[in-house]
Amino acid sequence: MKIGFIGLGNMGSAMIGGIIRNKVVEPRDIIGADYSKERTGQIVSEHHITAAGSNSEVAGAADILVTSVKPQVYETVINDIKDDIKDSTVIVSIAPGKTLDWLKDKYGRDVKLVRCMPNTPALVGEGCTGVCRNEYVTDDEFGKVLTVLNSFGKAYEVLESQMDAVVAVSGSSPAYVFMLIEAMADGAVAEGLPRKTAYEMAAQAVLGSAKMVLDTGKHPGELKDMVCSPAGTTIDAVAVLEQAGFRSAVIDAERACADKSRSM
């Protein structure tokens, strides 16, 4: 199986790293191209994949083709490669807002399409990816794509109508969490902790809290109540967050994010 990448930026590189670490295919069976020859050389040197001289070369060789480019250049890239793609190739798109119908229209024929939205924690093997497919992708083919996506985190099959929500809750949400960690650290620095220690403790607290949600299966509200002792420190902090509209701000941010995704 040959896996092709058009676009070798941070996300493409993260996906390639996961594929190689988990031995989905050998490095030589990954072929990639990027508009930046310097970037192509860097990824080839780092991961020992096969370099292609053009997008068309990648498209013609791949059994699974990942188009990892910015949404604004998707149509240009598709026009460049659509005549080179084999009928058996599964095309994996990671562009927000570009629907399966839009993609099929741009390719101009019945092609096997998978639409997904990974996030940047894929860089450390902890990505979260929502994924859907069109009717031409078989269960076996989809299983192979899921193996690729699970190699750098966890993949969840969703309805295409839910993909904008995926962008909001996982695709863009690392930015919200980074802001939370930064704010938590700032508060700790104000109370006297060294900056480096404050960042590490805030990040570890977020990591541990997330793991509790995943490992225990308990409702986040129940886990919150476990921390909020009667007349204790935590409930006072929670009250301040509620007064500031913490939860409603997060909900509003996600809805704005989803609206933007729909309009792209």
RODO-2510 file (C-alpha; in nm, 4 decimals, decimal comma):
residues 264
     n   res          X          Y          Z
     1     m     0,0000     0,0000     0,0000
     2     k     0,1335     0,3402    -0,1028
     3     i     0,0300     0,6461     0,0987
     4     g     0,0725     0,9826    -0,0717
     5     f     0,0876     1,3265     0,0848
     6     i     0,0349     1,6493    -0,1033
     7     g     0,1437     1,9111     0,1486
     8     l     0,4112     1,8354     0,4071
     9     g     0,3367     2,0996     0,6700
    10     n     0,2918     2,0379     1,0412
    11     m    -0,0174     1,8211     0,9997
    12     g     0,1216     1,6177     0,7126
    13     s     0,4458     1,5649     0,9027
    14     a     0,2569     1,4614     1,2179
    15     m     0,0545     1,2066     1,0224
    16     i     0,3647     1,0666     0,8565
    17     g     0,5398     1,0362     1,1927
    18     g     0,2484     0,8388     1,3379
    19     i     0,2263     0,6091     1,0360
    20     i     0,5960     0,5250     1,0621
    21     r     0,6016     0,4861     1,4415
    22     n     0,3122     0,2414     1,4263
    23     k     0,4509     0,0574     1,1220
    24     v     0,1368     0,1080     0,9140
    25     v     0,3654     0,1050     0,6090
    26     e     0,7393     0,1326     0,5546
    27     p     0,8812     0,4851     0,5076
    28     r     0,9670     0,4036     0,1450
    29     d     0,5959     0,3388     0,0803
    30     i     0,5092     0,6984     0,1718
    31     i     0,5483     0,9450    -0,1141
    32     g     0,5190     1,3190    -0,0636
    33     a     0,5450     1,6587    -0,2267
    34     d     0,5242     2,0150    -0,1019
    35     y     0,5316     2,3490    -0,2820
    36     s     0,8445     2,4226    -0,0771
    37     k     1,1328     2,2098    -0,2012
    38     e     1,3173     2,2944     0,1201
    39     r     1,0285     2,1535     0,3248
    40     t     1,0172     1,8404     0,1094
    41     g     1,3886     1,7861     0,1651
    42     q     1,3471     1,8360     0,5400
    43     i     1,0686     1,5754     0,5688
    44     v     1,2522     1,3278     0,3476
    45     s     1,5622     1,3660     0,5657
    46     e     1,3643     1,3344     0,8889
    47     h     1,1336     1,0456     0,7962
    48     h     1,3139     0,8835     0,4979
    49     i     1,0028     0,8891     0,2806
    50     t     1,0078     0,8992    -0,0985
    51     a     1,0185     1,2467    -0,2502
    52     a     0,8041     1,3240    -0,5545
    53     g     0,8821     1,5833    -0,8137
    54     s     0,5221     1,7012    -0,8440
    55     n     0,1735     1,6718    -0,7006
    56     s     0,0745     1,4719    -1,0078
    57     e     0,3430     1,2129    -0,9338
    58     v     0,2086     1,1673    -0,5806
    59     a    -0,1510     1,1416    -0,7033
    60     g    -0,0638     0,8774    -0,9620
    61     a     0,1296     0,6586    -0,7173
    62     a    -0,0935     0,6674    -0,4079
    63     d    -0,3464     0,4078    -0,2953
    64     i    -0,4439     0,6456    -0,0134
    65     l    -0,3902     1,0110    -0,1030
    66     v    -0,3868     1,2736     0,1735
    67     t    -0,4414     1,6289     0,0509
    68     s    -0,2925     1,8276     0,3371
    69     v    -0,3046     2,1811     0,1999
    70     k    -0,4779     2,5058     0,2964
    71     p    -0,8510     2,5296     0,2072
    72     q    -0,7918     2,8295    -0,0185
    73     v    -0,5662     2,6295    -0,2540
    74     y    -0,7692     2,3060    -0,2582
    75     e    -0,9386     2,3768    -0,5897
    76     t    -0,6053     2,4602    -0,7560
    77     v    -0,4480     2,1402    -0,6256
    78     i    -0,7467     1,9290    -0,7337
    79     n    -0,7301     2,0737    -1,0847
    80     d    -0,3622     1,9827    -1,0906
    81     i    -0,4101     1,6164    -0,9904
    82     k    -0,7627     1,5033    -1,0802
    83     d    -0,6635     1,3358    -1,4078
    84     d    -0,3770     1,1433    -1,2433
    85     i    -0,5709     0,9705    -0,9646
    86     k    -0,6483     0,6013    -1,0074
    87     d    -1,0121     0,4915    -0,9768
    88     s    -0,9113     0,2721    -0,6801
    89     t    -0,7418     0,5538    -0,4855
    90     v    -0,9023     0,6752    -0,1620
    91     i    -0,8639     1,0511    -0,1278
    92     v    -0,8407     1,1877     0,2272
    93     s    -0,9239     1,5567     0,2654
    94     i    -0,8459     1,7551     0,5806
    95     a    -0,9870     2,0907     0,4682
    96     p    -1,2514     2,2486     0,6953
    97     g    -1,5698     2,3495     0,5174
    98     k    -1,5008     2,1479     0,2007
    99     t    -1,7882     1,8993     0,1861
   100     l    -1,7888     1,5594     0,0180
   101     d    -2,0250     1,6954    -0,2489
   102     w    -1,7991     1,9977    -0,3087
   103     l    -1,4956     1,7722    -0,3421
   104     k    -1,6713     1,5297    -0,5779
   105     d    -1,7826     1,8212    -0,7956
   106     k    -1,4271     1,9547    -0,8190
   107     y    -1,2837     1,6144    -0,9070
   108     g    -1,5498     1,5872    -1,1780
   109     r    -1,6215     1,2174    -1,1368
   110     d    -1,7160     0,9482    -0,8864
   111     v    -1,4104     0,9220    -0,6613
   112     k    -1,3547     0,7593    -0,3234
   113     l    -1,3544     1,0401    -0,0674
   114     v    -1,2874     1,0555     0,3052
   115     r    -1,3244     1,3858     0,4842
   116     c    -1,1524     1,4290     0,8191
   117     m    -1,0489     1,6946     1,0686
   118     p    -0,7396     1,6145     1,2775
   119     n    -0,5864     1,8552     1,5301
   120     t    -0,2373     1,9685     1,6231
   121     p    -0,1853     1,7289     1,9205
   122     a    -0,1260     1,4781     1,6403
   123     l     0,2269     1,6216     1,6566
   124     v     0,2756     1,4374     1,9877
   125     g     0,0701     1,1293     1,8991
   126     e    -0,2436     1,2481     2,0782
   127     g    -0,4530     1,3749     1,7907
   128     c    -0,8319     1,3731     1,7819
   129     t    -0,9830     1,3245     1,4369
   130     g    -1,3431     1,3271     1,3201
   131     v    -1,3946     1,1384     0,9945
   132     c    -1,6682     1,0578     0,7425
   133     r    -1,6753     0,9006     0,3948
   134     n    -1,8783     0,8954     0,0768
   135     e    -2,0644     0,5962    -0,0612
   136     y    -1,7812     0,4816    -0,2890
   137     v    -1,5437     0,3960    -0,0011
   138     t    -1,5767     0,0305     0,1016
   139     d    -1,5617    -0,0886     0,4613
   140     d    -1,2200    -0,2423     0,3975
   141     e    -1,0849     0,0798     0,2465
   142     f    -1,2298     0,2856     0,5292
   143     g    -1,0703     0,0500     0,7797
   144     k    -0,7299     0,1173     0,6238
   145     v    -0,7869     0,4932     0,6460
   146     l    -0,8888     0,4596     1,0124
   147     t    -0,5667     0,2665     1,0788
   148     v    -0,3734     0,5625     0,9365
   149     l    -0,5721     0,8166     1,1397
   150     n    -0,5458     0,6156     1,4620
   151     s    -0,1680     0,5997     1,4220
   152     f    -0,1315     0,9551     1,5563
   153     g    -0,4182     0,9647     1,8091
   154     k    -0,7840     0,8626     1,8063
   155     a    -1,0268     0,8766     1,5155
   156     y    -1,4057     0,8940     1,5499
   157     e    -1,6485     0,8259     1,2670
   158     v    -1,9168     1,0961     1,2558
   159     l    -2,1908     1,2099     1,0219
   160     e    -2,0801     1,4693     0,7712
   161     s    -2,3428     1,7057     0,9152
   162     q    -2,1442     1,6925     1,2402
   163     m    -1,8073     1,7868     1,0905
   164     d    -1,8384     2,1575     1,1724
   165     a    -1,8968     2,0612     1,5354
   166     v    -1,5821     1,8466     1,5148
   167     v    -1,3867     2,1516     1,3973
   168     a    -1,5137     2,3419     1,7013
   169     v    -1,4678     2,0755     1,9711
   170     s    -1,1385     1,9205     1,8581
   171     g    -0,9915     2,0831     1,5467
   172     s    -0,9649     2,4333     1,6900
   173     s    -0,9961     2,3589     2,0613
   174     p    -0,6243     2,3137     2,1356
   175     a    -0,6047     2,6925     2,1045
   176     y    -0,8682     2,7323     2,3777
   177     v    -0,6834     2,4885     2,6025
   178     f    -0,3508     2,6633     2,5459
   179     m    -0,5161     2,9906     2,6464
   180     l    -0,6518     2,8225     2,9603
   181     i    -0,3075     2,6862     3,0505
   182     e    -0,1506     3,0264     2,9923
   183     a    -0,4101     3,1971     3,2116
   184     m    -0,3740     2,9358     3,4869
   185     a     0,0026     2,9834     3,4819
   186     d    -0,0327     3,3618     3,4933
   187     g    -0,2482     3,3308     3,8034
   188     a     0,0080     3,1026     3,9667
   189     v     0,2905     3,3444     3,8797
   190     a     0,0888     3,6243     4,0393
   191     e     0,0785     3,4112     4,3531
   192     g     0,4550     3,3569     4,3500
   193     l     0,5312     3,0432     4,1455
   194     p     0,8202     3,0583     3,8953
   195     r     0,6968     3,0866     3,5351
   196     k     0,8419     2,7523     3,4158
   197     t     0,6971     2,5637     3,7125
   198     a     0,3611     2,7356     3,6680
   199     y     0,3350     2,6317     3,3012
   200     e     0,4332     2,2730     3,3755
   201     m     0,1929     2,2384     3,6684
   202     a    -0,0960     2,3943     3,4742
   203     a    -0,0326     2,1670     3,1738
   204     q    -0,0049     1,8576     3,3930
   205     a    -0,3307     1,9485     3,5701
   206     v    -0,5090     1,9731     3,2329
   207     l    -0,3531     1,6456     3,1149
   208     g    -0,4520     1,4631     3,4323
   209     s    -0,8045     1,6038     3,4301
   210     a    -0,8591     1,4977     3,0694
   211     k    -0,7307     1,1500     3,1496
   212     m    -0,9774     1,1234     3,4384
   213     v    -1,2665     1,1984     3,2016
   214     l    -1,1474     0,9379     2,9516
   215     d    -1,0443     0,6668     3,1978
   216     t    -1,3259     0,6870     3,4529
   217     g    -1,6161     0,7430     3,2139
   218     k    -1,7688     0,9759     3,4727
   219     h    -1,9590     1,2896     3,3724
   220     p    -1,7325     1,5973     3,3869
   221     g    -1,9803     1,7599     3,6248
   222     e    -1,9466     1,4677     3,8645
   223     l    -1,5684     1,4916     3,8525
   224     k    -1,5923     1,8661     3,9163
   225     d    -1,8106     1,8025     4,2212
   226     m    -1,5498     1,5612     4,3568
   227     v    -1,3004     1,8493     4,3710
   228     c    -1,5438     2,1029     4,5194
   229     s    -1,5387     2,0304     4,8928
   230     p    -1,7999     2,2111     5,1085
   231     a    -1,6749     2,5582     5,2068
   232     g    -1,3448     2,4776     5,0325
   233     t    -1,1130     2,6679     4,8010
   234     t    -1,2321     2,5165     4,4730
   235     i    -1,5977     2,6108     4,5004
   236     d    -1,4999     2,9751     4,5480
   237     a    -1,2892     2,9582     4,2313
   238     v    -1,5729     2,7890     4,0415
   239     a    -1,8127     3,0612     4,1550
   240     v    -1,5840     3,3287     4,0074
   241     l    -1,5674     3,1410     3,6767
   242     e    -1,9467     3,1127     3,6689
   243     q    -1,9851     3,4854     3,7389
   244     a    -1,7515     3,5577     3,4476
   245     g    -1,9563     3,3395     3,2124
   246     f    -1,6806     3,0804     3,1659
   247     r    -1,8953     2,7991     3,0286
   248     s    -2,1155     3,0196     2,8128
   249     a    -1,8031     3,1850     2,6654
   250     v    -1,6662     2,8446     2,5645
   251     i    -1,9993     2,7438     2,4096
   252     d    -2,0235     3,0742     2,2201
   253     a    -1,6646     3,0348     2,0974
   254     e    -1,7350     2,6862     1,9630
   255     r    -2,0496     2,8006     1,7852
   256     a    -1,8567     3,0888     1,6241
   257     c    -1,5921     2,8392     1,5172
   258     a    -1,8503     2,6056     1,3648
   259     d    -2,0180     2,8964     1,1833
   260     k    -1,6827     2,9966     1,0324
   261     s    -1,6172     2,6364     0,9236
   262     r    -1,9550     2,6203     0,7488
   263     s    -1,8789     2,9385     0,5553
   264     m    -1,5360     2,8335     0,4240
***
